[in-house]
Amino acid sequence: MKAVDTGILIALIDDEPDVLDAIRMMLETLGYDVLTALSEEEAVRKLSGNDQSPQLIISDYRLQGGARGTDAIKAVQAAVG
C-alpha cells in the first residue's frame, strides 16, 4: 500500500546499490519522491536537470574513493541553491 504522494523530494546518495534501492523503496512507500545517486557527482548531475530541489538530502557517510557524505551533501546544496 502506497501512502498519499507528499510532493516532497528526497535526494538519496549511497555507493551500495542494494542499500540505495532498499531505502528508496521504503521512502517511496511513505509517499516521498526519491532521487537516487551512487555518488556526489551523479546527484549533482541529476539535480541540475530537475525542476524541483530536494527538501532533504540523505547520504551514506563513507562513499567510494574516500569521499564523505557530508561533502556530498554540501556539494548538492551548493548546486541547487
Residue frames as a rotation matrix with the C-alpha (Angstrom) as fourth column:
MET 1
0.582 0.813 0.000 0.00
0.813 -0.582 0.000 0.00
0.000 0.000 -1.000 0.00
LYS 2
-0.506 -0.741 0.441 1.47
0.743 -0.634 -0.214 3.35
0.438 0.219 0.872 -1.07
ALA 3
-0.215 0.365 -0.906 0.85
0.702 -0.587 -0.403 6.43
-0.679 -0.723 -0.129 1.02
VAL 4
0.847 0.527 0.074 -0.52
0.464 -0.662 -0.589 9.63
-0.261 0.533 -0.805 -0.45
ASP 5
0.120 -0.817 0.565 2.05
0.849 -0.210 -0.484 11.47
0.514 0.538 0.668 -2.59
THR 6
0.323 -0.067 -0.944 3.66
0.778 -0.550 0.305 14.11
-0.539 -0.833 -0.125 -0.38
GLY 7
0.903 -0.053 0.427 5.27
0.284 -0.673 -0.683 16.09
0.324 0.738 -0.592 -3.21
ILE 8
0.695 -0.708 0.125 8.47
-0.558 -0.421 0.715 16.14
-0.453 -0.566 -0.688 -1.17
LEU 9
0.750 -0.532 -0.394 11.68
-0.138 0.456 -0.879 15.26
0.647 0.713 0.269 -3.00
ILE 10
0.730 -0.593 0.341 14.45
-0.315 0.152 0.937 13.47
-0.607 -0.791 -0.076 -1.12
ALA 11
0.459 -0.703 -0.543 17.93
-0.672 0.124 -0.730 13.10
0.580 0.700 -0.416 -2.62
LEU 12
0.853 -0.134 0.505 19.49
-0.273 0.709 0.651 9.82
-0.445 -0.693 0.568 -1.54
ILE 13
0.405 -0.811 -0.421 23.22
-0.753 -0.035 -0.657 9.13
0.518 0.583 -0.626 -2.03
ASP 14
0.467 -0.332 0.820 24.83
-0.509 0.657 0.556 5.77
-0.723 -0.677 0.138 -1.33
ASP 15
-0.190 -0.651 -0.735 27.51
-0.981 0.103 0.163 3.84
-0.031 0.752 -0.658 -3.20
GLU 16
-0.913 -0.019 0.406 25.91
-0.067 0.992 -0.105 0.48
-0.401 -0.123 -0.908 -2.43
PRO 17
-0.733 0.633 -0.250 23.12
-0.449 -0.174 0.876 -0.19
0.511 0.754 0.412 -4.97
ASP 18
-0.360 0.622 -0.696 21.27
0.564 0.739 0.368 -2.66
0.743 -0.260 -0.617 -2.71
VAL 19
-0.535 0.117 -0.837 21.17
0.755 -0.379 -0.535 -0.20
-0.380 -0.918 0.114 0.19
LEU 20
-0.926 0.151 -0.345 20.17
-0.268 -0.908 0.323 2.64
-0.264 0.391 0.881 -2.13
ASP 21
-0.626 0.706 -0.332 17.34
-0.177 0.287 0.942 0.58
0.760 0.648 -0.055 -3.57
ALA 22
-0.350 0.487 -0.800 16.03
0.833 0.552 -0.028 -0.58
0.429 -0.676 -0.599 -0.19
ILE 23
-0.627 0.091 -0.774 15.92
0.487 -0.730 -0.480 2.92
-0.609 -0.677 0.413 1.27
ARG 24
-0.919 0.300 -0.257 14.37
-0.392 -0.614 0.685 4.29
0.048 0.730 0.682 -1.94
MET 25
-0.498 0.761 -0.416 11.57
0.239 0.581 0.778 1.71
0.834 0.288 -0.471 -1.80
MET 26
-0.364 0.340 -0.867 10.87
0.931 0.095 -0.353 2.46
-0.038 -0.936 -0.351 1.85
LEU 27
-0.749 0.023 -0.662 10.70
0.124 -0.977 -0.175 6.22
-0.651 -0.214 0.729 1.25
GLU 28
-0.849 0.467 -0.246 8.52
-0.380 -0.217 0.899 5.83
0.367 0.857 0.362 -1.85
THR 29
-0.431 0.697 -0.573 6.16
0.653 0.680 0.335 3.61
0.623 -0.230 -0.748 0.13
LEU 30
-0.346 0.241 -0.907 5.80
0.801 -0.428 -0.419 6.50
-0.489 -0.871 -0.045 2.58
GLY 31
0.641 0.749 0.167 4.83
0.699 -0.480 -0.530 8.79
-0.317 0.456 -0.831 -0.30
TYR 32
0.312 -0.609 -0.729 8.10
-0.180 -0.792 0.584 10.64
-0.933 -0.051 -0.356 -0.99
ASP 33
0.972 -0.216 -0.091 9.63
-0.079 0.066 -0.995 11.32
0.220 0.974 0.047 -4.38
VAL 34
0.575 -0.805 0.150 13.20
0.028 0.202 0.979 9.99
-0.818 -0.558 0.139 -4.29
LEU 35
0.797 -0.496 -0.346 16.15
-0.477 -0.165 -0.863 10.85
0.371 0.853 -0.368 -6.49
THR 36
0.830 -0.504 0.239 18.92
0.175 0.642 0.746 8.28
-0.530 -0.578 0.621 -6.09
ALA 37
0.683 -0.702 -0.200 22.61
-0.555 -0.322 -0.767 8.61
0.474 0.635 -0.610 -6.85
LEU 38
0.780 -0.475 -0.407 25.66
0.553 0.828 0.092 6.41
0.293 -0.297 0.909 -6.35
SER 39
-0.307 -0.927 -0.215 27.96
0.951 -0.289 -0.111 9.41
0.041 -0.238 0.970 -5.91
GLU 40
-0.126 0.134 -0.983 28.10
0.359 -0.918 -0.171 13.14
-0.925 -0.374 0.068 -5.26
GLU 41
-0.857 -0.306 -0.414 28.75
-0.243 -0.469 0.849 13.79
-0.454 0.828 0.328 -8.94
GLU 42
-0.775 0.621 0.113 25.75
0.512 0.514 0.688 11.74
0.369 0.591 -0.717 -10.04
ALA 43
-0.040 0.778 -0.627 23.47
0.928 -0.204 -0.312 13.53
-0.370 -0.595 -0.713 -7.55
VAL 44
-0.307 -0.142 -0.941 24.60
0.011 -0.989 0.146 16.97
-0.952 0.035 0.306 -8.74
ARG 45
-0.986 -0.094 -0.136 24.19
-0.136 -0.001 0.991 15.95
-0.093 0.996 -0.012 -12.40
LYS 46
-0.543 0.840 -0.008 20.69
0.782 0.509 0.358 14.55
0.305 0.188 -0.934 -11.88
LEU 47
0.076 0.600 -0.796 19.53
0.822 -0.490 -0.291 17.51
-0.565 -0.632 -0.531 -9.82
SER 48
-0.681 -0.372 -0.631 20.89
0.009 -0.866 0.501 20.08
-0.732 0.335 0.593 -12.27
GLY 49
-0.920 0.378 -0.102 18.30
-0.104 0.015 0.994 18.86
0.377 0.926 0.025 -14.78
ASN 50
-0.394 0.792 -0.466 15.48
0.882 0.468 0.051 18.68
0.258 -0.391 -0.883 -12.25
ASP 51
-0.137 0.444 0.885 12.91
0.097 -0.884 0.458 21.45
0.986 0.148 0.078 -11.73
GLN 52
0.843 0.514 0.159 12.43
-0.149 -0.061 0.987 20.51
0.517 -0.856 0.025 -8.09
SER 53
-0.267 -0.922 0.282 15.10
-0.600 -0.069 -0.797 20.90
0.754 -0.382 -0.534 -5.38
PRO 54
-0.143 0.208 -0.968 15.26
0.507 0.855 0.109 18.30
0.850 -0.475 -0.227 -2.63
GLN 55
0.568 0.387 0.726 13.83
-0.454 -0.589 0.669 19.21
0.687 -0.709 -0.159 0.75
LEU 56
0.685 -0.375 0.624 16.04
-0.487 0.402 0.776 16.56
-0.542 -0.835 0.092 2.34
ILE 57
0.324 -0.670 -0.668 19.38
-0.672 0.335 -0.661 15.04
0.666 0.663 -0.341 1.39
ILE 58
0.781 -0.114 0.614 20.35
-0.412 0.644 0.644 11.67
-0.468 -0.757 0.456 2.88
SER 59
0.459 -0.696 -0.552 23.83
-0.612 0.203 -0.764 10.31
0.644 0.689 -0.333 2.28
ASP 60
0.797 -0.405 -0.448 25.96
0.554 0.786 0.276 7.45
0.240 -0.468 0.851 3.46
TYR 61
0.805 -0.534 -0.258 28.97
-0.227 -0.679 0.698 8.84
-0.548 -0.503 -0.668 5.35
ARG 62
-0.283 -0.948 0.146 31.61
-0.260 0.223 0.940 6.77
-0.923 0.228 -0.309 3.53
LEU 63
0.838 0.497 -0.227 31.37
-0.314 0.099 -0.944 6.85
-0.446 0.862 0.239 -0.25
GLN 64
0.700 -0.575 0.424 33.68
0.700 0.670 -0.247 5.34
-0.142 0.470 0.871 -2.86
GLY 65
0.248 -0.731 0.636 37.10
0.591 -0.406 -0.697 6.82
0.768 0.548 0.331 -3.44
GLY 66
-0.579 -0.506 -0.639 37.36
0.806 -0.237 -0.543 8.17
0.123 -0.829 0.545 0.10
ALA 67
-0.553 0.461 0.694 34.55
-0.102 -0.864 0.493 10.68
0.827 0.202 0.525 -0.44
ARG 68
-0.913 0.282 -0.297 32.48
0.341 0.122 -0.932 11.67
-0.226 -0.952 -0.207 2.57
GLY 69
-0.171 0.958 0.229 28.74
0.957 0.106 0.271 12.01
0.236 0.265 -0.935 2.66
THR 70
0.283 0.250 -0.926 28.96
0.612 -0.790 -0.027 15.36
-0.739 -0.559 -0.377 4.40
ASP 71
-0.645 -0.572 -0.508 30.91
-0.074 -0.615 0.785 16.74
-0.761 0.544 0.354 1.44
ALA 72
-0.807 0.423 0.411 28.37
0.565 0.352 0.747 15.25
0.171 0.835 -0.523 -0.96
ILE 73
0.186 0.916 -0.355 25.54
0.966 -0.236 -0.102 16.99
-0.178 -0.324 -0.929 0.89
LYS 74
0.027 -0.272 -0.962 27.39
0.197 -0.942 0.271 20.33
-0.980 -0.197 0.028 0.76
ALA 75
-0.915 -0.404 -0.002 28.01
0.055 -0.129 0.990 19.91
-0.400 0.906 0.140 -2.99
VAL 76
-0.445 0.838 0.316 24.35
0.857 0.296 0.422 19.15
0.260 0.459 -0.849 -3.65
GLN 77
0.341 0.567 -0.750 23.25
0.769 -0.627 -0.124 22.13
-0.541 -0.534 -0.649 -1.56
ALA 78
-0.348 -0.565 -0.748 25.65
-0.014 -0.794 0.607 24.41
-0.937 0.222 0.269 -3.48
ALA 79
-0.955 -0.076 0.288 24.46
0.267 0.211 0.940 23.07
-0.132 0.975 -0.181 -6.83
VAL 80
-0.284 0.938 0.197 20.74
0.843 0.147 0.518 23.51
0.457 0.313 -0.833 -6.19
GLY 81
-0.475 0.020 0.880 20.90
-0.107 -0.994 -0.035 26.64
0.873 -0.111 0.474 -4.07
